[in-house]
Amino acid sequence: MRLDVVRVFRLAQRGAERLPEPVVRAVFSAVADAAWLGRVGGVRQLERNLARIRPDLSPRALRRVSRQNMRGYLRYYREAFQLPGLTSAQIAARVRALGLGPLRAEFAAGRSVCAALTHTGNWDLAGAWAAKELAPVVTVAEHLKPEELFQGFLDFRTGLGMTIIPLERDGSVFRELLRHATTSASIVPLLADRDLSRSGVEVDLAGHRARVAPGPAALSRAARQALHPVMIRHERLRGARRRAAGSPWGIVIEFGPRLDVPGEKAAVVELTQRWVDWVGDQLRRHPEAWHMLQKVFVEDLDADRLARAGADGTGERATTEAAGSAAGSAAGSAQAAGSQATAAADGPPSPPAPAPEGRR
């Protein structure tokens, strides 16, 4: 029996909006625990990924971290469904941002910032905050099927103040991103920690080869704008901030250092490795925040599938057309939202489309 994705999302959103907050939290935590206890496909892959970035964890410790991770993953969905009903003050209270100085300097000078984002924390909340408190947010969303589902996601994110460019196959998405990056002082966050397409870049992540998207690096190089990595994680709120947020949970958005060097002609793969190195350190410190329930490490991948995709791992195919597709995968693992959402056996669907994202 095929899952009606649109109906499931609508029912979940109605419940999140109408039920008392403690009830909603309990329900989403129960769903997370059920998926974790059932060791659905996504949970098993999550634990394989976590074991690679934290090989020091014992089997029991790894299971404990994966449970925390799944609870955070479902917390993302709960918060996303509730996000349109939050006030600006509540959004501000839920977010603590680190490393903003260099970004604010770029925006003040009329320049954009390209942000390499991972599937961590709550990127939709981060995007809503950034659009109000930091700079205009421009990102990408894959054109999902059914159309009703895609329009729902599109309306949701534009309603939060973000500019969303639908991913098309003609290469126009990269041109649009480039136009925004060079003609406005915007933040352009792209989810980039997984890309199995021909344009993917093979990098070293925590001592293992992995395939990620070249979109952030390709855009930074083409637009000649700063490239910053971003890490988002949940944190417990207390006292006045908890009351102002209307929630026991908030997020920390940490912007890493600028990784491109003005005037330098670094290759896409080199720039990509730089942000992966920074992100890898963050993931080791906060493995519970990395909601990667899919294959990303080369050891887990089907070699024949990669060969059919023509993946060369250099990232140098990320010219206008290839970088467009890379930006799309960076923008959201949205294809995962479509495929996983219709396969209940694989666990909850990957959150679609991005946002700073400092949001998948």
C-alpha positions in Angstrom: 0.0 0.0 0.0 1.4 3.4 -1.0 1.6 6.1 1.6 -0.3 9.3 1.0 2.5 11.7 1.8 0.4 14.8 1.4 -2.3 13.5 3.8 0.3 12.4 6.4 2.0 15.8 6.4 -1.4 17.6 6.6 -2.5 15.5 9.6 0.8 16.0 11.4 0.7 19.7 10.8 -2.9 20.0 12.1 -2.0 18.0 15.2 1.1 20.1 15.8 -0.9 23.3 15.5 -3.9 22.4 17.6 -2.8 20.0 20.3 -1.3 21.3 23.6 2.5 21.7 23.3 3.3 18.9 25.9 1.1 16.5 24.0 2.7 17.3 20.7 6.2 16.8 22.1 5.2 13.5 23.7 3.7 12.2 20.4 6.7 13.1 18.3 9.1 11.7 20.8 7.1 8.5 20.8 7.3 8.3 17.0 11.1 8.8 17.2 11.5 6.1 19.8 9.3 3.7 17.9 11.5 4.1 14.8 14.6 3.8 16.8 13.4 0.7 18.6 12.2 -0.9 15.4 15.6 -0.2 13.8 14.1 0.7 10.5 16.4 1.1 7.5 17.1 4.7 8.1 18.1 4.1 11.7 20.5 1.4 10.8 22.2 3.6 8.2 22.3 6.5 10.7 24.2 4.3 13.1 26.7 3.3 10.4 27.3 6.9 9.6 27.6 7.9 13.3 30.0 5.0 13.9 32.3 6.4 11.2 32.5 9.9 12.7 32.7 8.6 16.3 34.6 5.2 16.2 35.4 5.7 19.9 31.8 5.0 20.9 30.9 1.6 22.3 27.9 -0.2 20.8 25.8 0.9 23.8 27.0 4.5 23.6 26.3 4.5 19.8 22.7 3.4 20.4 22.2 6.1 23.0 23.5 8.7 20.6 21.3 7.4 17.7 18.2 7.6 20.0 19.0 11.2 20.8 19.6 11.8 17.1 16.2 10.4 16.2 14.4 12.5 18.8 16.1 15.5 17.4 15.1 14.5 13.9 11.5 14.3 14.8 11.8 17.5 16.9 12.8 19.2 13.6 9.4 18.1 12.1 7.4 19.2 15.1 9.1 22.6 15.2 8.7 23.0 11.4 4.9 22.3 11.6 4.6 24.8 14.4 6.9 27.4 12.9 4.3 29.4 10.9 2.4 30.2 14.1 5.4 31.6 16.0 5.9 35.3 16.6 9.1 37.1 15.7 9.9 37.3 19.4 9.5 33.6 19.8 11.8 32.9 16.8 14.4 35.2 18.1 14.3 33.6 21.6 14.8 30.2 20.1 18.0 31.0 18.3 21.5 31.7 19.5 23.9 32.5 16.7 27.7 32.4 16.9 30.4 33.8 14.5 28.2 36.5 13.0 30.8 39.3 12.8 32.4 38.4 9.5 29.0 37.8 7.8 27.6 41.1 9.0 30.7 42.8 7.6 30.1 41.2 4.2 26.4 42.2 4.2 27.3 45.8 5.3 29.6 46.0 2.3 26.8 44.9 0.0 28.2 41.4 -0.6 26.6 38.0 -0.3 27.7 35.0 1.7 27.6 31.4 0.4 26.9 28.9 3.2 27.7 25.2 3.2 25.0 23.6 5.3 24.5 20.1 6.6 21.5 18.0 7.8 21.8 19.2 11.4 19.5 20.9 13.9 16.5 22.7 12.4 17.4 24.6 9.2 13.9 25.9 8.7 13.9 27.7 12.0 17.4 28.9 11.2 16.2 30.2 7.9 13.3 32.0 9.4 15.5 33.6 11.9 18.2 34.6 9.3 15.6 36.2 7.1 14.4 38.5 9.9 17.7 39.1 11.8 20.6 38.7 9.4 20.0 39.1 5.6 17.7 38.0 2.8 17.8 34.2 2.5 18.0 32.6 -1.0 18.1 28.9 -1.5 16.9 26.0 -3.6 14.1 23.4 -3.4 13.8 20.3 -5.7 10.5 20.1 -7.6 8.8 17.3 -5.7 6.0 15.1 -6.7 3.1 15.3 -6.2 2.8 19.0 -7.1 0.6 19.6 -4.1 3.4 18.6 -1.8 5.9 20.8 -3.5 3.6 23.8 -3.5 3.0 23.2 0.2 6.8 23.3 1.0 7.2 26.3 -1.3 4.5 28.3 0.4 5.8 27.3 3.8 9.3 28.6 3.2 8.3 31.7 1.3 5.9 32.4 4.1 8.9 32.4 6.5 10.5 35.1 4.4 12.9 33.1 2.2 13.4 33.3 -1.5 13.1 29.7 -2.9 14.3 28.9 -6.4 12.7 25.7 -7.7 15.3 23.2 -9.1 14.9 22.8 -12.8 16.9 20.5 -15.1 18.0 23.2 -17.6 20.8 24.7 -15.5 18.8 27.9 -14.8 18.9 27.4 -11.0 22.6 28.0 -10.9 22.2 31.1 -13.0 19.5 32.4 -10.6 21.7 31.7 -7.6 24.6 33.4 -9.2 22.4 36.4 -10.0 21.2 36.8 -6.5 24.7 36.3 -5.0 26.2 39.0 -7.2 23.4 41.6 -7.2 22.3 41.6 -3.6 23.6 41.2 0.0 22.0 37.8 0.7 22.9 34.6 2.5 22.7 31.6 0.2 22.6 28.4 2.3 22.9 25.1 0.4 22.5 21.7 2.0 25.6 19.9 0.8 26.5 16.9 2.9 25.3 14.3 0.4 25.4 14.1 -3.4 25.5 10.8 -5.3 25.0 12.4 -8.7 27.6 12.8 -11.4 28.5 16.3 -10.0 29.3 15.0 -6.5 32.7 15.6 -4.9 34.6 12.8 -3.2 36.1 14.1 0.1 37.6 12.9 3.3 35.1 13.1 6.2 36.3 11.9 9.5 38.9 9.7 7.9 36.5 8.1 5.4 35.7 8.9 1.8 32.3 10.5 1.3 30.4 12.2 -1.5 29.1 15.7 -1.0 27.7 18.5 -3.2 30.0 21.0 -4.9 27.2 23.7 -4.9 28.4 26.0 -2.1 32.1 26.0 -3.3 31.1 26.3 -7.0 28.8 29.2 -6.2 31.4 30.9 -4.0 34.0 30.6 -6.7 31.8 31.7 -9.6 30.2 34.7 -7.7 33.5 35.6 -5.9 31.7 35.8 -2.6 32.7 34.5 0.8 32.2 30.8 1.7 31.3 29.9 5.3 30.4 26.5 6.7 27.4 26.3 9.1 26.5 23.9 11.9 23.1 23.9 13.6 22.3 22.0 16.8 19.5 21.9 19.4 20.0 23.1 22.9 17.9 23.1 26.1 16.4 26.4 27.1 15.9 27.6 30.6 14.5 30.5 32.6 13.5 33.7 30.8 14.6 32.5 27.4 12.5 29.4 27.7 9.5 31.4 28.6 10.1 33.9 25.8 10.6 31.0 23.3 7.5 29.1 24.4 9.5 25.9 24.1 12.1 23.9 26.1 14.3 23.7 23.0 16.1 26.2 20.9 19.0 26.0 18.4 22.6 27.2 18.1 23.7 28.3 14.6 27.5 28.4 14.4 29.1 30.0 11.4 32.6 28.8 10.7 35.4 31.0 9.4 35.6 32.2 5.8 37.2 29.4 3.8 37.9 31.0 0.5 40.8 33.4 0.0 40.0 36.5 -2.1 42.0 36.3 -5.3 42.8 32.6 -4.9 41.8 30.2 -7.6 41.2 27.2 -5.6 39.5 24.2 -7.2 35.9 23.3 -6.3 37.1 20.1 -4.7 39.7 21.9 -2.5 37.2 24.5 -1.3 34.7 21.7 -0.6 37.3 19.8 1.4 37.9 22.9 3.6 34.2 23.1 4.7 34.0 19.4 5.1 37.0 19.5 7.5 35.4 22.1 9.6 32.0 20.4 9.6 33.6 17.0 10.4 35.1 18.5 13.6 31.6 19.8 14.6 29.9 16.5 13.9 32.4 14.7 16.1 31.5 17.0 18.9 27.8 16.8 18.3 26.9 13.5 16.6 23.4 13.6 17.9 22.7 16.6 15.6 23.6 15.0 12.3 20.4 13.6 10.9 21.9 11.7 8.0 19.7 8.6 7.6 21.0 7.9 4.1 24.2 6.6 2.6 26.9 9.2 2.2 30.2 7.3 2.7 31.7 5.6 -0.3 32.2 2.3 1.5 28.4 2.0 1.7 27.6 3.0 -1.9 26.8 0.8 -4.9 29.9 1.1 -7.2 27.8 0.2 -10.2 25.3 2.9 -9.4 28.1 5.5 -9.2 29.5 4.3 -12.4 26.2 4.6 -14.2 25.8 8.2 -12.9 29.2 9.0 -14.3 30.5 10.2 -11.0 34.1 11.2 -11.1 34.5 12.7 -7.7 36.5 15.7 -8.8 33.7 18.3 -8.7 35.1 19.9 -11.8 31.9 19.1 -13.6 30.3 21.7 -11.5 30.0 24.2 -14.3 26.7 26.0 -14.9 24.6 22.9 -15.5 26.3 20.5 -13.1 26.5 23.1 -10.3 22.9 23.7 -10.8 22.1 20.1 -10.0 24.6 20.2 -7.2 22.9 23.2 -5.7 19.7 21.3 -5.9 21.0 18.3 -3.9 22.6 20.8 -1.6 19.4 22.5 -1.2 17.7 19.7 0.3 18.1 16.1 -0.1 14.6 16.8 -1.3 14.7 13.8 -3.5 15.0 11.8 -0.2 11.8 13.5 1.0 10.0 12.1 -1.9 11.5 8.6 -2.0 11.7 8.0 1.8 8.4 9.4 2.5 6.7 6.9 0.3 8.7 4.0 1.8 7.5 3.6 5.4 9.9 0.8 6.0 12.9 3.2 5.7 11.6 5.4 8.6 10.6 9.0 8.6 11.2 11.0 5.4 14.3 13.3 5.1 13.3 16.9 5.6 12.9 18.6 2.3 14.7 21.7 1.1 16.9 23.9 3.1 17.5 27.1 4.9 20.4 28.5 7.0 20.8 28.0 7.7 22.1 29.3 9.3 17.6 23.9 6.4 17.8 20.3 5.8 
